Amino acid sequence: MRIGDLIAAGPTLSVELFPPRTEDGRAALRRTIGEFDVLDLSFASVTSGAGGGNAEVRALTRDLVVELCATEPYPTMPHLTCMGYERHELEELVADYAAHGVRNILALAGDPPADGGEPRGDFRFASELVELVASTGEFSIGVAAFPEVHPRSTDRSEDRRRLAAKLSAADFGITQFFYDADDYFTMVDELAAIGCTTPVLPGIMPMLNPTSIRRFAAMNHARFPEDLAARVDEASSADDRLAIAVEAAVSLCAQLLERGVPGLHLYCLNRSEAVIAIVEALGLRPIPG
């Protein structure tokens, strides 16, 4: 199943997972995936670790994707980063994915070295990886989009031109998380104004851990809702924290759906509670009682 086709027939509902490194983490993820059975997911994606990960992390991503593609009724898509890798490494990995029935790839640049030095490898930009993946097999290719512009961008107009070119070579996009629906729709309007209508899924991250999300937002130069974070931090119990985070996410998702987004992509951090509660509140799936 090609994710581009699913989105065209959408709206879709999807989640992002990450590959656990411990047996306890793997057991927890298996429980989460089982709990997602009630959602009739359109697809899942699996991250490749901070900065694209090392070879060990990339292998964890590969193994989880291959496993889920073989066992779950929906397609699972690996995040594939190019920065820091040689062409032959990427060609071998993409060919391996194709041989195991993986038909969807999220093509990402990855993060430059933390020390500010030049990254090794043959690639610098996600657009180069899109070209490689497209030449290697019949994949449905996704790319990342940043509603508030790319963190390394210095010019908004140029950022949108680069994003439009990348999206035009791909089948769909998925955004970095954001907390203001207007940021997403402004991006879509700016892309449409320069002729790009490739569908872009909004990425939604419930405010379950304000400390971590504040750090992620700083890394991506994204606005962070301090008022929402304060409400979550001040909650008197885990249940109250979950309820506040879900309520805010439901409000954002409702605004997005009302204005016709092609689907929702939920960053679940390998947990099911918030995702199931959001979907149930929105009435997107008949959740068994």
SVG drawing of the C-alpha trace seen along z (x, -y; Angstrom):
<svg xmlns="http://www.w3.org/2000/svg" viewBox="-19 -36 53 47">
<polyline fill="none" stroke="black" stroke-width="0.4" points="0.0,0.0 1.4,-3.4 0.9,-6.1 0.5,-8.7 -2.5,-6.8 -4.0,-6.5 -3.7,-10.2 -5.3,-10.9 -8.3,-8.8 -8.1,-10.2 -8.3,-11.8 -5.7,-9.5 -4.9,-8.8 -1.3,-7.9 1.2,-7.7 5.0,-8.1 6.9,-5.4 10.5,-5.2 12.6,-2.0 13.2,-1.0 16.7,0.1 15.7,2.3 13.6,5.4 11.3,3.5 10.9,0.8 10.2,3.4 7.5,5.1 5.9,1.7 5.8,0.9 4.2,4.3 1.5,3.4 1.0,0.0 0.7,1.4 -1.9,3.9 -3.8,1.1 -3.8,-0.8 -5.9,2.0 -9.0,0.1 -8.0,-2.9 -7.8,-1.3 -4.6,-3.3 -3.8,-4.3 -0.1,-4.0 2.8,-4.3 6.2,-5.8 9.4,-4.9 12.1,-7.4 15.8,-7.0 17.0,-8.5 18.5,-11.9 20.7,-13.2 19.8,-10.1 21.3,-7.8 24.4,-5.6 24.4,-2.3 23.0,-0.5 20.1,-2.8 19.4,-2.7 19.4,1.1 16.8,0.9 14.6,-1.3 15.0,1.1 14.2,4.2 11.1,2.6 9.8,1.4 10.3,4.8 8.6,6.5 5.5,4.2 5.1,4.3 4.9,8.1 2.6,8.2 0.3,5.2 -2.6,4.5 -1.3,0.9 2.0,-0.1 4.9,-1.2 7.3,-3.8 11.0,-4.3 12.5,-7.7 15.6,-7.7 18.3,-10.4 21.1,-11.1 23.5,-13.4 26.6,-11.5 26.1,-8.5 27.8,-7.4 25.7,-6.8 26.3,-3.0 25.1,-2.7 21.8,-4.4 21.4,-2.4 21.9,0.8 19.4,-0.1 16.8,-1.3 17.2,2.0 16.9,4.0 13.6,2.2 12.3,2.9 13.2,6.6 11.2,6.9 8.1,5.3 8.5,1.8 6.9,-0.6 7.1,-3.9 10.0,-6.1 10.2,-9.4 13.3,-11.1 15.0,-13.5 18.3,-15.4 19.1,-14.7 21.0,-17.0 24.5,-18.4 27.2,-17.5 26.6,-19.0 30.1,-20.5 29.4,-22.6 31.8,-20.7 31.2,-19.5 29.2,-16.3 30.8,-13.3 29.0,-11.5 27.8,-12.2 24.6,-14.2 23.5,-17.3 19.8,-17.8 16.7,-15.7 16.0,-16.5 19.1,-14.5 17.7,-11.6 14.3,-11.8 16.1,-11.5 18.1,-8.5 15.0,-6.7 12.9,-7.4 15.7,-5.9 16.0,-2.8 12.4,-1.4 8.8,-2.2 8.4,-3.9 5.8,-6.4 8.1,-9.2 7.4,-11.6 9.4,-14.6 9.4,-16.9 7.8,-20.4 8.3,-23.1 5.2,-25.4 7.3,-28.1 10.1,-27.6 13.1,-25.3 15.4,-26.0 18.4,-26.6 16.5,-28.9 17.3,-32.6 14.8,-33.8 11.1,-32.8 10.5,-33.2 13.5,-31.1 12.5,-28.5 9.1,-28.1 10.6,-27.8 13.0,-25.1 10.1,-23.3 7.9,-23.5 10.6,-22.0 11.2,-19.2 7.4,-18.5 7.0,-18.5 9.4,-15.7 7.7,-13.7 4.2,-12.3 3.4,-14.0 4.8,-15.9 4.5,-15.6 5.1,-18.7 7.1,-19.2 4.8,-19.7 3.2,-23.0 0.5,-24.4 -1.2,-27.1 -3.4,-26.0 -2.7,-29.3 1.0,-28.4 0.0,-25.3 -2.5,-27.0 -0.2,-29.9 2.4,-27.5 -0.1,-25.7 -1.3,-29.0 2.3,-30.2 3.1,-26.9 -0.1,-27.1 0.8,-30.7 3.9,-29.3 2.2,-26.4 2.8,-23.6 -0.3,-21.5 1.3,-18.3 -0.6,-17.2 1.1,-17.9 -0.1,-16.1 0.0,-18.2 2.1,-16.6 0.5,-16.8 2.4,-16.3 0.2,-16.3 1.8,-18.3 2.5,-15.4 6.1,-16.3 6.6,-20.1 10.3,-19.9 11.1,-17.6 8.8,-19.4 10.3,-22.8 13.7,-21.4 12.5,-20.0 10.8,-23.4 14.1,-25.2 16.0,-22.9 13.5,-23.6 13.0,-27.3 9.3,-26.6 7.0,-28.6 6.3,-27.0 3.0,-27.5 4.2,-28.4 0.7,-28.8 -0.3,-25.3 2.9,-23.9 2.3,-25.7 -1.2,-24.2 0.2,-20.7 3.1,-21.2 0.7,-22.5 -1.7,-19.6 -2.1,-17.6 -2.1,-14.1 -1.0,-12.1 -4.6,-11.8 -5.1,-15.6 -1.9,-16.1 -3.2,-13.7 -6.6,-15.4 -5.2,-18.8 -2.8,-17.7 -5.6,-15.8 -8.0,-18.7 -5.5,-21.0 -4.7,-18.5 -8.3,-17.9 -8.9,-21.6 -6.0,-21.9 -7.0,-18.8 -10.7,-20.0 -9.6,-23.3 -7.4,-21.5 -10.1,-19.0 -12.7,-21.7 -10.5,-23.4 -9.9,-20.2 -6.5,-18.8 -5.6,-15.6 -5.1,-13.7 -3.6,-13.8 -0.1,-12.4 0.2,-12.0 3.6,-11.9 2.7,-9.3 6.2,-8.6 5.3,-4.9 2.3,-5.4 -1.4,-4.9 -3.4,-6.7 -3.4,-10.2 -3.8,-9.1 -6.8,-6.9 -8.4,-9.7 -7.8,-12.3 -9.3,-10.1 -12.3,-9.2 -13.0,-12.8 -12.9,-13.8 -15.2,-10.9 -12.8,-9.7 -13.1,-6.0 -15.7,-4.0 -13.7,-3.1 -15.1,0.0 -16.5,-0.7"/>
</svg>
